[in-house]
Every structure is written in structure tokens, then in C-alpha cells.
Amino acid sequence: MEVPDLGHGITGPLSPREGMVKNVSLESLQLCERDGKAEDSGVVGMELPVPVNIRISHITCDSFKICWDMDPRTKDKITHYFIDLNKKETKSSNKFKHKDVPTKLVAKAVPLPMTVRGHWFLSPRTEYTVAVQTASKQSDGDYAISEWSDIVEFCTADYSSVHLNQLLQKAEVIAGRMLPFTVFYRNQNQEYFEHCRAAQGGRMLPSVKDNSGSHGSPLSGKLEGIFFSCNTEFNTGQPAQDSPYGRYRFQIPAEALFDADTRLYFGDFYCMYTAYHYVILVLAPRGSAGDLYCSERLPELDAASNRFLTRTVGEDGRVEFRHAQDLILELIYTEPVDISRGTVGQISGHQLMSLSTVNAKKDPSCKICNISVGR
């Protein structure tokens, strides 16, 4: 049985052994109020089996299957399951809008395992706790209920390729026309480049991507790479002179990082409560560790004919690069880059820290860059 999309908020969180179900509809699986005591809303006892050995499987970013063991001699008494599903309390819990509430699901007894699905209460890459009761509808409309099972924990998964393709299609709608460019660049402070020269053999080394962007992104906290930019100003055709990341800029010819043997992947589409939208792309040399990681998780783009970043070769053999005008592109290159392959210089503009995307959270209310399964 699948949990339908639900539109009912609950307040007043209680533990599974404190909260009981009250005034539930028996026609469908739904959210229920958690106030009231056991003696008000159900009868504990009647020898109903307590679910044991709770097992969670087939976890996606917005669904899971649940199964447990029971005494087979009492199965015929069970008419319903009560499933207590809550976000695990952590200091960095994924709180968002009105959905950050405890929920109680009521399901008619069906063969196990049972699928629980519904983006109203499940968010990607989020830790949850779950406990189960068995219940029997009585002739007076009340329930007899078992004791609660032990509480188990699980974590929902990242976006699947299906969800990432939904984000990709949304990003394509607003990409705008393509503008030419010639260099990739990376802005940092002077100390960063001095450290690269003194301690890293003159190389910029990949680091694990932070938690900026969509909450379900399979890149965050997992993919290693080096961030680059390529956006240019419309009136000059050159990179902007302002930067949130530092007054020093490394520039490298586009062909050095995006050659014929480089694969291009779509990684994410998000905004940060502003009018600007960001697209994350991954540049991975074919056969590299980053390429192998992305090939199993991300949509690959045709380098010559996508809406974001292109590399084309003319009849005269000349290579041309273009980027989308109406998006800010964040490019992750998955291999070390030797500083000697480019140049480092000081920019003339300001360091606008307010534009930084480090660990930036996606606006969950934006209709342009959100999909139905959460941030």
C-alpha cells in the first residue's frame, strides 16, 4: 500500500508510547492527531501482536518499504497498522516550512512489506525514526491496539536520476542564450594560492563539495572537485571583477579543462531566496574517479549541444566555448590542476561576501527550481 500525498499538519510531538490515535478515518491511510491518552483513544491489550524485527528496505529520496515479524496465530485479528514516523532530532536537522512535524500514519492491514510514499512528509537525505503498532477496529468504532514496537532509524536517499532529470528540464527552461567565453577562473584569497605552491606542489587539489544547493543532491558531501566559474559580463565579454571568494583569480584556458576527452554532467539547479539561479555542472576527465562516480548518478550532457556549457569545433578546426547567459554556472573539475597551467592575478573589484554560495540553502518555496520530492 502506498501512502498518498497528504495535506494535514500536526503539532505537539509525543513519543510513540505517549501518543495515541484519535478520530481517524478508516477509509484510507492518513495523518492523525497525536493528542490524547491510551485510555481515550484505544484499548491496549486484546493479545494483539507487537511488531518485532522492524526492517526498512528499498529506500529512495521520498519512499521506503517497511516489514516486521508477528505471531502468525493472531494475524487474523489485525485490521490496521499505526506507523509513527518522525524526523530524527539533530542540531542540523532538515527543517523546512510547515512540514517539519511528527506524523502518524494509519494503514489498513495489507501484506508486508508495505510501501510508504509521499513527499508531504518525506524529504531526501534526512534521518527518520519509525515505530509500529498493530490495531483492531472494534464494533463501537474504537481500536484495540498493541504496544509500540522498538524504534528503528533510517535515512532517506539522494535524488535519483529521474529526479535530477526533472531538475535538468527546469533549468533548461530559463538558461537563456549562449555567450562566448575563453577561460575558466577560480577566485580565492592570496593565502590559498601561496599554500598551493608551498604545500601542494604547485597544485590546486580537489576537496569534498559542501552542502550548498538541493538537499537531495548526490554531490554534496561526496564528490571531490575544484570549483571554477566561466560566466562573463554581457557588456564586456570578460569575467566580472567582483567576487565573494577572494581578490585573487586563477585563470586557465577553457581548452585545458574542457577538451575532447572531458565528460560533462548536470549536477544541480537551485536558488538562494534571490532572483539568481545556479546550475552546478561537473567536468570529469574520461575514466577518472570523478567520471566513474558521476556516470552512475548524474545525467550526462552532450558537450556540443546542451543549454548550459558547450564546446564546439568549427570546420576550420577552431574550438569555441559558450555558456548560458541567464544562469550562474558553478563548475566542478574533478582532478588536481597545476597552477603553472594558468595565471594568478589580483582583480580590481570588490569582495562581495553576500554572494557566496558556501553551504547555501535552497529556497524550498521557489516554483522555478523545485521538484515535488523536496528541496
Disulfide bonds with the S-S distance in Angstrom:
none
